Amino acid sequence: MSSETIAYRSSSHEIPQQNPDHPMYAEAVEAMKAYHQAQANGVTGAELERLHMLAEHRFHATTDYQLRAPAIGMDS
């Protein structure tokens, strides 16, 4: 769990701003770049699938976080 995820659960209910420079988003983009680079380099099979799943997971986690964060901040 990242520190950004923990931040919105703190007693202050601080919610970090989501933008392309946000670490979660940046990690997802880097994972997708790694997947596409592997594809371009001819990587196949389990390794390519692993990179694809990692990238997809990071984008889904970022999206899920963005969808839940505003609702969590309103609970205070």
N, C-alpha and C positions, 0 to 999 in steps of 0.2 A: 504494500500500500504506500503510495507516495505521500510526501509531506503536504502536497496540495489537497489530497483527499482528506487528510487528517485536519487540515486547517478549517474546513467548513463544519467539522463536528465539534470544534472547541466551544467553550462556553460563550465566547464572543460572537459565534456564528459568522465569522469572517468568511466570505466567499471570494476566492481569487477570481480575477477577471479571466475569461476565456478569450483567447485571440491566437492568431497564427504564431505568436512568439511564446505562447504558454508552453511549459515543458511537456505536458501530456501530448499536446498537438504536435510539437516538434519531434517527439519520440515516435509518434505514429508516422509522420512524414518520412523520417529517417528509415524506419522499418520498411516502408513501401519502396523507398529508393533502393534499399539493399535487395529487396525481392526483384525489382526490375533490373538491377545491375546483374544479379545472378542469372536471370533469364537471358539477358543480352550476352552473357559469358558462356551460355550453353549448359548451365547447370540444369539437371533434370532429376526426376524421381523424388525420393523422400526429402532430400535437402531443399529442393525448390518448394515443395509442399509445406515444409516447416517454416520457411521464410514467408510464404504466402499466409499461412495461418497466424503467424506472429503479427504481421502487418494488419490483417483483418481484425484480430483481437484488440490491438491497440486503438484502432479507429472506433471500434464498437465501444470500448471502455471510455474513450474520450466523449463520444456522443451520449452515452448513458449518463456520464457525469454531468455534462452540460444540461441535459434534460432534468436531472434531479436537483442540481445545485440551487436554482431559484426557489424551488418549493421548500427546501431545507432552511433557507435563509428567512422564509416567511413564518416559520414556527416560533420565532422568538417573541 
